[in-house]
Amino acid sequence: MPGGSAQRFLARTVLSLPAPILRLMSGGSVVYRGGRTLDPRLQFMAAQAAHMPPMTTLSPEEARRASAQAAAIYGGRPEPGVRTEALTIPAAHGSIPARAYRPENQDPAAPVIVFAHFGGGVIGDLDTCDAFCGILAKLARAPVVSVEYRLAPEHRFPAGLEDVLGAFRYAREHAASFGAPAGHAAIGGDSMGGNFAAVVCQELRRSGEPQPALQLLIYPCVDVVSETASMATYADAFPLSRAMMEWFMGHYMGPGADPADPRLSPIREGDLSGLAQAVIVTAGFDPLVDQGEAYAKRLRAAGVPVAYRCYDSQAHGFTAFTGVVPCADVACREIAGLVREGLEGRIARAVG
């Protein structure tokens, strides 16, 4: 059995043990913080990660390899009933790799969804969000285009953002080639990808272009200088800590970047009216949980229809843990269901 397959098999076998045993193997006590209880499987994963070198001690290249290895071990298998296709999206700097997901049960009225993976703008690739994009395509009954944007520090802000914005415009203009209505597209992402999705909506409004059909923001980073309570409460959380946020932003932002720039911190945009309806999801054990909730509240106050949900027992990055954390898989399927409701107009009707 190849090494990667053996590691995956071992991880799934161990993580299928009963919760009390996993907690005993992780130190013996329940992890309770900020009024929330961490899922025992994530507790075990955190305990194991504590024996590894922190990401903050790694180079970006080393961190990318470690992230890819973790994704291969913890990620879910390809979603049945969804076919994939490699794409190349033209860009001013050359091309942007992408991957299209087409479900067998695709609704011809559903827009194409452009999705950006997590990774602080520094790590991650198309495989990072592969399982989730398959789930999203199947349950939202919509084509999904996952974008492999440029990464820092080789390509600092706003390179990755520009790639996602360019990919969105491309998908919107070529929507018919994905079996979607011409001229329509939605945008989504998790963590830094959620940051990009939020900023894309704001950038489109600034340029006078139509809004996406929907914005999906999963545990988004919307304020890179956030000082919310969750930054302190979950400062040492797994797999994202406050120190790791600083490591990411140190690589992502150039020396002249202003952290208060709405293209870096979209929550600092003064006027959020007229933006696309939103599905915003947060994880309980996450330094970013407060800012995701705050952005949802600000959008609602600006008259934007929002469906907000917090998965209290989950940790940042749970979209990549669907192969070993059952409630993460359930959460991802619920999120895809919320997107489907939004595309059907049910979120706007519920708010209205």
C-alpha positions in Angstrom: 0.0 0.0 0.0 1.5 3.4 -1.0 2.6 5.7 1.8 -0.1 8.3 1.3 -2.8 5.6 1.1 -1.5 4.0 4.2 -1.5 7.3 6.1 -5.1 8.0 5.0 -6.2 4.5 6.0 -4.6 4.8 9.4 -6.1 8.3 10.0 -9.6 7.2 9.1 -9.3 4.1 11.2 -8.1 5.9 14.3 -10.6 8.8 13.9 -13.5 6.4 13.6 -12.9 5.3 17.3 -15.5 6.4 19.8 -15.4 9.9 21.2 -14.3 9.0 24.7 -11.4 7.0 23.4 -10.3 9.8 21.1 -10.5 12.3 24.0 -8.5 9.9 26.2 -5.8 9.7 23.5 -5.8 13.5 23.2 -5.2 14.2 26.9 -8.4 12.9 28.6 -10.5 16.1 28.9 -13.1 17.8 26.9 -11.9 21.0 25.1 -14.4 23.6 26.1 -13.7 27.3 25.3 -15.8 30.4 24.6 -19.0 28.4 25.4 -18.2 25.8 22.8 -17.0 22.2 22.8 -14.5 21.0 20.2 -15.4 17.9 18.2 -13.3 15.0 19.6 -11.9 14.1 16.2 -10.6 17.6 15.7 -9.3 17.5 19.3 -7.3 14.4 18.4 -6.0 16.0 15.2 -4.9 19.1 17.2 -3.1 16.9 19.7 -1.2 15.1 16.9 -0.4 18.4 15.2 1.1 19.7 18.4 4.0 17.3 17.9 4.8 18.7 14.5 6.8 21.8 13.6 4.5 24.9 13.6 3.7 26.3 10.2 5.2 29.5 11.3 8.6 27.8 11.4 8.3 26.6 7.8 9.1 28.3 4.5 6.1 28.8 2.2 7.3 25.9 0.0 7.5 23.6 3.0 4.1 24.8 4.3 2.6 24.0 0.9 3.9 20.5 0.9 2.6 20.0 4.5 -0.8 21.4 3.5 -1.0 19.1 0.5 -0.1 16.1 2.5 -2.8 16.9 5.1 -5.4 17.4 2.4 -4.6 14.0 0.9 -5.0 12.3 4.4 -8.0 14.2 5.7 -10.0 15.1 2.6 -13.1 13.3 1.4 -13.2 11.2 -1.7 -14.5 12.5 -5.1 -18.3 13.0 -5.0 -20.2 10.4 -7.0 -22.2 11.8 -9.8 -19.9 14.8 -10.5 -17.4 14.9 -13.4 -14.4 17.2 -13.4 -12.4 18.9 -16.2 -9.1 20.8 -16.2 -9.4 24.3 -17.4 -7.0 27.1 -18.3 -8.4 30.7 -17.9 -6.6 33.4 -19.9 -5.1 36.2 -17.9 -2.9 39.2 -18.5 0.1 37.4 -16.9 -0.5 34.3 -18.9 -3.1 31.8 -17.6 -4.9 30.7 -14.5 -5.3 26.9 -13.8 -8.8 25.9 -12.9 -11.0 22.9 -12.5 -14.7 22.6 -13.5 -17.2 20.4 -11.7 -20.4 19.3 -13.5 -23.0 17.4 -11.6 -25.2 14.8 -13.4 -28.3 16.5 -11.9 -27.3 20.0 -13.0 -30.1 22.6 -13.1 -29.8 24.5 -16.4 -31.2 27.6 -14.6 -28.4 27.5 -11.9 -25.5 29.9 -12.4 -21.9 28.8 -12.5 -20.2 29.2 -9.1 -16.6 30.4 -9.0 -14.7 29.1 -5.9 -11.4 30.2 -4.3 -9.7 27.8 -1.8 -8.3 28.6 1.6 -4.6 29.1 2.5 -4.0 32.7 3.6 -3.0 33.6 0.1 0.2 31.6 0.6 -0.7 27.8 0.5 -3.3 25.6 -1.2 -4.2 24.5 -4.7 -7.1 22.9 -6.6 -6.9 19.7 -4.5 -7.3 21.7 -1.3 -11.0 22.2 -1.9 -11.6 19.3 -4.3 -14.0 17.3 -2.1 -16.0 20.4 -1.1 -16.4 21.6 -4.7 -17.8 18.2 -5.7 -20.3 18.4 -2.8 -21.2 22.0 -3.7 -21.8 21.1 -7.4 -23.9 18.1 -6.6 -26.2 19.5 -3.9 -26.4 23.1 -5.3 -27.0 21.4 -8.7 -24.7 24.0 -10.3 -21.4 23.9 -12.2 -18.5 25.0 -10.0 -15.2 26.4 -11.3 -12.3 26.2 -8.7 -9.5 28.7 -9.2 -5.8 28.1 -8.6 -4.8 31.7 -8.1 -1.3 33.0 -7.7 0.3 32.7 -4.3 2.4 34.9 -2.1 5.2 35.7 -1.4 6.1 35.1 -5.0 2.9 37.0 -6.0 1.8 39.4 -3.2 -1.5 41.3 -2.8 -3.4 41.9 -5.0 -2.2 39.2 -7.4 -4.4 36.4 -6.0 -7.4 38.7 -5.8 -7.0 39.8 -9.4 -6.9 36.2 -10.5 -10.1 35.3 -8.8 -11.8 38.5 -10.1 -10.6 37.7 -13.6 -11.7 34.1 -13.3 -15.2 35.3 -12.2 -15.5 37.6 -15.2 -14.4 34.8 -17.5 -16.9 32.3 -16.0 -19.7 34.8 -16.2 -18.9 35.6 -19.9 -18.5 31.9 -20.8 -21.3 30.6 -18.5 -23.1 28.8 -21.4 -20.0 26.6 -21.9 -20.7 25.2 -18.4 -24.3 24.6 -19.1 -25.4 27.7 -17.1 -27.4 30.8 -18.1 -25.4 33.2 -20.1 -24.0 36.2 -18.2 -24.7 34.9 -14.7 -22.3 33.6 -12.1 -21.9 33.2 -8.3 -18.8 33.6 -6.2 -17.5 31.7 -3.2 -14.5 30.8 -1.1 -13.3 29.7 2.3 -10.9 31.6 4.6 -8.7 33.8 2.3 -10.9 32.5 -0.6 -13.8 34.0 1.3 -11.9 37.3 1.6 -11.5 37.2 -2.2 -15.2 36.4 -2.7 -16.3 39.3 -0.5 -13.9 41.7 -2.2 -15.0 40.6 -5.7 -18.5 41.7 -4.9 -17.3 45.1 -3.7 -15.0 45.5 -6.7 -17.9 44.7 -9.2 -20.0 47.3 -7.5 -17.2 49.9 -7.8 -16.9 49.2 -11.5 -20.6 49.3 -12.1 -20.9 45.6 -13.1 -23.9 43.4 -12.0 -23.5 41.6 -8.7 -23.0 37.8 -8.6 -26.1 35.7 -8.1 -24.8 34.9 -4.6 -21.7 35.2 -2.4 -20.6 32.2 -0.3 -18.2 33.1 2.5 -17.0 30.2 4.6 -15.1 31.2 7.8 -13.9 34.3 5.8 -11.1 36.5 6.7 -12.7 40.0 6.3 -10.4 42.0 8.5 -6.7 41.4 8.5 -6.1 43.6 11.5 -8.9 42.2 13.5 -8.8 42.6 17.3 -12.1 40.8 18.1 -12.5 38.7 21.2 -12.3 35.4 19.2 -8.7 36.4 18.2 -7.8 36.1 21.8 -10.1 33.2 22.8 -8.9 31.0 20.0 -5.5 32.4 19.6 -3.8 29.0 19.8 -6.6 27.1 18.0 -6.0 24.2 15.5 -5.4 24.4 12.6 -5.4 28.3 12.4 -3.8 30.3 15.2 -3.3 34.0 15.6 0.4 33.5 15.0 -0.4 31.7 11.7 -2.6 34.6 10.7 0.3 36.9 11.2 2.6 34.5 9.3 0.2 34.4 6.3 -0.3 38.2 6.2 3.4 38.8 6.5 3.9 36.9 3.3 0.7 38.0 1.6 0.9 41.8 2.1 3.6 43.8 0.4 5.6 46.5 2.4 3.3 49.2 1.0 0.0 47.5 1.6 -2.5 49.2 3.9 -4.3 46.6 6.1 -7.3 48.9 6.3 -7.7 48.8 2.5 -11.2 47.3 1.8 -9.5 45.1 -0.8 -7.6 43.5 2.1 -10.2 44.0 4.9 -13.6 44.2 3.1 -15.5 44.7 6.4 -13.8 48.2 6.5 -15.8 49.3 3.4 -18.1 52.0 4.6 -21.2 51.1 2.5 -22.2 47.5 2.0 -25.6 48.1 0.4 -26.4 46.6 -3.0 -24.1 43.6 -2.7 -25.0 40.1 -3.6 -27.1 38.0 -1.3 -24.9 36.0 1.0 -24.4 32.6 2.7 -21.9 33.1 5.5 -20.6 30.3 7.5 -18.2 30.3 10.5 -16.5 27.6 12.6 -16.7 27.9 16.4 -13.1 27.1 17.2 -11.6 29.8 15.0 -9.9 33.1 15.6 -12.0 34.4 12.6 -15.4 33.5 14.0 -16.3 36.9 15.3 -15.4 38.8 12.1 -17.4 36.4 9.9 -20.4 37.0 12.1 -19.8 40.7 12.2 -19.7 40.9 8.4 -23.0 39.0 8.2 -24.6 41.5 10.6 -23.2 44.5 8.6 -24.6 43.1 5.4 -28.0 42.6 6.9 -28.0 46.1 8.3 -27.2 47.3 4.8 -30.3 45.5 3.5 -28.5 42.5 1.9 -30.2 39.1 2.4 -28.0 36.9 4.5 -28.2 33.3 5.7 -25.7 32.9 8.5 -24.7 29.7 10.3 -22.0 28.9 12.9 -20.8 25.3 13.4 -19.8 25.6 17.0 -17.9 22.3 17.3 -15.9 22.8 14.1 -12.5 24.3 13.5 -11.2 26.5 10.7 -10.6 24.6 7.5 -13.3 22.0 8.1 -14.1 21.8 4.4 -10.9 19.9 4.0 -11.7 17.4 6.8 -14.7 15.7 5.2 -12.9 12.3 4.9 -12.3 11.9 8.7 -14.7 14.2 10.5 -18.3 13.2 9.9 -19.9 16.4 11.2 -17.6 18.4 8.9 -19.0 16.4 5.9 -22.6 17.0 7.2 -21.8 20.8 7.5 -20.4 21.0 4.0 -23.6 19.3 2.7 -25.7 21.7 4.6 -23.8 24.7 3.3 -24.3 23.4 -0.3 -28.0 23.2 0.6 -28.0 26.8 1.7 -26.4 27.8 -1.5 -29.1 25.9 -3.4 -31.8 27.8 -1.4 -30.1 31.1 -2.2 -30.0 30.3 -5.9 -33.7 29.5 -5.7 -34.4 32.9 -4.1 -35.5 31.4 -0.8 -33.0 33.4 1.4 -34.3 36.7 0.0 -37.9 35.7 0.5 -37.2 34.6 4.1 -35.6 37.9 4.9 -38.1 39.9 3.0 
